[in-house]
Amino acid sequence: MLRKPWILTQTWQDVLFLHWPVPPSILEQHIPIDLKVDLFEQNAWLSIVLFKVNGQRIRLLPAFPGTDSYVQLNIRTYVTYKGKQGIYFFNLDVTNRFVAQLASMGGLKYRYAKMALQLKDNSYFFTSHSHKFKERARISYKPLPSEIPSSSFDKWLVERYCSWTKSKNVLLRIDIHHLPWQLHKAQINIESNTLAPFTNEMLQRTQPIVHYAKYKKAKIFPPVIE
């Protein structure tokens, strides 16, 4: 556990991970120069992660009505800084305007987007569209009961406990804490996906590696200047 007190807690529910290999040269154009693209067996990876946030609250305070539950979509890659492994988020889209505005004031790449995540007949249906950013997605997924044996590659993708962002030319690190993921397989159907246009449609031409997790409770720590 980290020494500094956490400032925010969240529960992530019905988490879908979609992972694609992407040439490092493409990702390098879109991350801060301070960071280095992390590779697994010479491959760089980009992931789309979608889930529902529940139970969000600030430390020592009750949940604020209207801000404790929303849908979130993350587009991320895997990076290192001075040998430390973590995540770089290209976008963090949420369905709560207040959360998006408050987080973006702190230099984080949060955006408001119209999204929905609904359960029907044991499958989840996710839609996202933004008139401002012209990005769309229609994805359905059905979790399967079989748990995925944790491989070194799975751990490399999901067991990451910090992220970096750059705000006003200052590199910030945000640490998180949660128990290890219990991953399951899932059936997916991607009807449309233009969420990462800088990948030159590669995500539309190839099938991703898929992980699903029912829930994870996380604690988020205050930003640290690197």
C-alpha positions, -999 to 999 in steps of 0.1 A, spaced: 0 0 0 13 35 -8 23 58 21 3 89 11 -34 88 19 -57 81 -11 -81 109 -21 -107 91 -41 -123 56 -42 -143 40 -70 -158 6 -78 -154 -4 -115 -181 -28 -127 -185 -50 -157 -151 -41 -170 -143 -49 -207 -107 -48 -219 -99 -48 -256 -62 -49 -266 -46 -44 -300 -10 -45 -311 1 -12 -326 34 -2 -342 54 18 -315 61 45 -341 24 54 -342 20 57 -304 53 76 -300 38 105 -319 10 109 -293 27 105 -259 48 130 -240 85 130 -249 94 122 -213 77 88 -216 88 56 -234 64 32 -251 66 -1 -232 69 -32 -253 60 -68 -247 81 -91 -269 88 -61 -292 51 -52 -296 34 -21 -284 -3 -23 -273 -33 0 -273 -63 -8 -252 -99 3 -250 -114 -2 -215 -150 4 -207 -169 0 -175 -194 16 -151 -181 36 -121 -201 32 -89 -196 43 -53 -173 72 -62 -165 94 -32 -137 116 -18 -119 103 12 -136 111 45 -167 124 27 -200 108 16 -207 104 -20 -220 135 -38 -254 128 -54 -252 128 -92 -214 122 -93 -210 87 -78 -222 67 -108 -214 70 -145 -201 51 -176 -164 55 -184 -143 47 -215 -105 48 -215 -81 47 -244 -47 39 -232 -12 25 -240 16 12 -219 47 33 -210 77 36 -188 93 65 -170 128 60 -157 122 22 -157 88 24 -139 59 8 -157 25 25 -160 -2 37 -183 -7 67 -206 -43 77 -213 -51 93 -246 -87 99 -235 -109 93 -205 -145 97 -215 -173 99 -189 -211 104 -190 -210 129 -162 -203 166 -172 -193 177 -137 -167 149 -133 -153 156 -167 -150 193 -160 -135 189 -126 -109 163 -136 -99 182 -167 -91 213 -145 -65 191 -128 -48 184 -162 -63 150 -168 -77 141 -202 -113 137 -192 -140 145 -217 -178 144 -215 -193 119 -240 -227 104 -246 -224 67 -238 -246 39 -225 -239 5 -210 -270 -17 -207 -275 -53 -197 -300 -75 -217 -302 -113 -219 -269 -118 -201 -251 -95 -226 -239 -59 -223 -245 -33 -250 -222 -3 -251 -227 27 -273 -206 59 -275 -209 89 -297 -196 124 -295 -206 152 -319 -176 173 -308 -149 146 -313 -166 126 -341 -158 93 -324 -182 63 -324 -185 28 -310 -211 1 -308 -199 -29 -289 -217 -58 -272 -201 -84 -250 -212 -115 -230 -190 -126 -201 -181 -163 -199 -178 -182 -167 -143 -196 -174 -116 -176 -156 -84 -169 -176 -53 -184 -160 -31 -154 -154 -1 -153 -178 28 -129 -178 13 -111 -208 -21 -107 -190 -3 -93 -160 17 -70 -182 -15 -55 -197 -37 -51 -166 -16 -51 -135 -4 -15 -137 -7 8 -108 2 43 -120 -5 66 -150 12 97 -163 -2 129 -177 14 161 -188 -2 194 -178 14 229 -185 47 212 -193 47 193 -160 47 155 -159 24 142 -132 21 106 -119 -11 93 -104 -9 61 -84 -37 37 -78 -42 7 -56 -64 -24 -60 -62 -61 -56 -50 -82 -86 -75 -86 -114 -96 -118 -118 -100 -120 -155 -126 -139 -175 -132 -146 -212 -160 -128 -231 -177 -130 -264 -177 -97 -282 -192 -81 -313 -178 -48 -325 -203 -32 -349 -184 0 -352 -153 15 -336 -136 49 -345 -124 56 -310 -87 59 -318 -85 76 -352 -48 81 -350 -43 43 -353 -52 46 -390 -81 22 -388 -59 -7 -376 -84 -14 -348 -111 -19 -373 -91 -45 -393 -80 -68 -366 -97 -87 -337 -86 -77 -302 -75 -98 -272 -104 -97 -248 -105 -96 -210 -136 -92 -187 -138 -85 -150 -170 -83 -129 -157 -56 -106 -128 -40 -89 -126 -16 -60 -98 10 -64 -82 38 -45 -67 68 -63 -39 89 -49 -31 126 -54 -9 135 -84 29 136 -78 52 158 -98 80 138 -115 
